[in-house]
């Protein structure tokens, strides 16, 4: 199977969705999936890059507001015979909308992956306005399946009017750790790596860790 993996940003830009996709690609390759990651081009990157298990196509997005979306639609329509499926890893407007439109025009199935739930997310943003709800309805109508990575995401999708039959629950994968590691006699060090923004709930982590320190010798490191 040949899959166009659409994501607004990718390597060298690092984030949760980007890391999840990059970790997923080698495993899909072992299953016989040929993946092409289609993303925005940033300064200093190649337009095309062949990796061990996938290919990257970086599209120009110089035109304000719709640049990436226009070039994305052109890529998907022009090379429609190179893909069997479009998998969009974001609900952000341009990527999701033009993936759905291109898929409808050329007859390719489209999967939309919803990576976040709660306040401040694209899904909640669309649900706050009448036009946003109409836009969301178009996206969901054009998608063959919508992936929910958590139960909270699935609940929000159902509340938005999406039928449960169109939702597929697939939690983000975690690499298995093989082998053993010796733990020193000193404190157990727990490292948290992430953006210091409200929805990451670092404040909740600190409160929970404070209770943990009464039970064992441990140290929290926030990077």
N, C-alpha and C positions, 0 to 999 in steps of 0.2 A: 504494500500500500504506500502511496506517495501523499504526504501530508504537508500542506502549507501551514506552518505555525506562525500566526500573526501576533505580534506583541509590540507595544509602542516603543519600548526601549529594551536593549539587550547588551550583552558584553561589548565594550568594557564598563557600561553602566551596571551597577550592582543594586539589587533590591530583592525582596522576597519572591515576587513572581518570576523575576529573571533567573534567580538561583534555582527555583523549583523546576522551571523549564529546562535549564541547562543540565540539571541532575536527571531529569526524565529521559532526555534524548538518547543516551547510550543504551538504556534498557529497552527503549522502543526499537532501536537499531538491531538489537539481538533478536527481537521478534519479527524482524523483516520489514520494519517501517523505514522508509526513506523520507527524512524530514528536511524541509527547507524553512529556516527561520527568516521571516520577513519583518524588518524593523526599520526604525529611523536611522539615517546616517548622521553621525556626529563627527566633529572635526578630528582629523588624525586617523580615521578608520578607513578600511578598504570598502569599496562598493560591493565586492563579492569576496567571500572567504570560505575555503573548503576546510572543514575540521575532520577529525577522525570518524565521527559518526553522523555528521550532518553538514549542511551547507547554510551559510548566512548570506542573505541579500539585504543590503542597506539602501533604503530609498531616500532621495532628497525630499526635503520638506520646507523649501524656501518660501513658497507661497503662504502668506499669513492665513491662519485659521484652518484651511482645508488642504494645504500642500501635501501632507503625508497621505491623507485619505484619497486624494485624486491619483497619486502615483501608485498607491496600494491597489485601487480598483483597476488601474491600467495593467499592473503586473498580473493580477489574478485573472483578468479577462484575456489578456494577450497569451499567457502561458497556461490557459485552462487545461490543455491536454497533458500538462506535466503533473497535474495534481488530481487526486481522487477525493480529497477531503480538505476543507478549510477549518482549522481549529484556532479560534481567536481567544487569546489568554487574557483578555481585559474587557471591561464593559465601557471603557472610555469611548466617547462619541465617535471620533473619526475611525478608529480601528474596527470597532464593532459594527458601525453602520455600513461602512464600505465593504466589509467582509460579507455581511448579509446581502447587500445589494448585488455584489459581484457573484456570489453563490447563486442567487435567484436568477440572474441573467444567463449564466452559463450552465445551470443545472447541477451545481455541486452542493452536496450537503455541508452545512455549517454547524459547528459546535461552538457555543459561547461558554467560557469559564468565568464564574463569578468568584473573585478571590477575596472579597472583603464584605463585611456586613456592619451594620450599626451607623451611628452619626458620622457625617463627614465623608461617606463613601459615595461613589457615582450612583449606586442603586438608590440610596436615600435621597440624593439630590434630584433624580428624575421623578421620584414619587411626591416631591413637594409642590410641583407645579402641574397645571393642566397639560401644557405642551410637553413637559417631561414625561408624563404618563402616556401620552400619545406616542411619543418617540420610543418609549420602552415597549409599548404594544407592538410596534413595527418590528423591533429587534427580535422579540420573542416569537412573533409570527413567522419570521423568516428563518429562525434557527431550527435545526432538526432536533437538537437536544441542548439543554442548559445544564452545565455542571455546577453543583453546589459542593464546596469543599468542607462545609460544616453544617450542623443542624440549624444553627442560627441563620445561615445563608438560605437554606431550604425554606425555613419558616417565612422569611421576608419575601422570597419569590412567590410563595403561595398567597401571601397577603397582597402582593402586587397584582394578582389575578392569573398567574401562570398555573396551568394544570399540572398536577403531580405527575401525570404520565409523561410529561415532557422534561421532567427534572431527573437527573441521574446524580446520585451522591458518590463522590470520589474524593476521599480525604487526601491531603498532600502526603506524598510518600517520604519516608525517612530511611536513609542508608543504614543497612545493618552493620554493626561493629563486630568484626571478627578478630579473634585472638584475645589476649589478656593484657591488662595493664596494672602494674604495681602502683599502689597508692602509698605515698609517703606517710610517715607518722605524724606529720604536721596537719594543719587544718585542711579540710576538703574545700577546694576553691571552685566556686561556681561562676562561670563567665556568661554574661548576657551581652549579646552584640545586636544592636538595632538602633533605629532612629529614635531620638529622644522627643517623641511627639505624644500627644495626649492618648490617642487610641492604642498605643503600644502598652499602656498601663504599667509603666515602670514603677509608679507610685504603689501599685498593688503588690508588685514583686517585692519591693523594699519592706512593706508591712508584713508580708508573709514570711520573708526571710528573717525578720526580727524575731518571730516566734520560733523559727527553726534553730536559732543560735542557743536557745535554752536546752535543746535536746542533743546537740552535737557540736564539735569544734569545726566551724565552717566559716568561710569568707566569701562575700559576694563582690565580684568585680564587674563593673558596668563599663563597657567600651563604647 
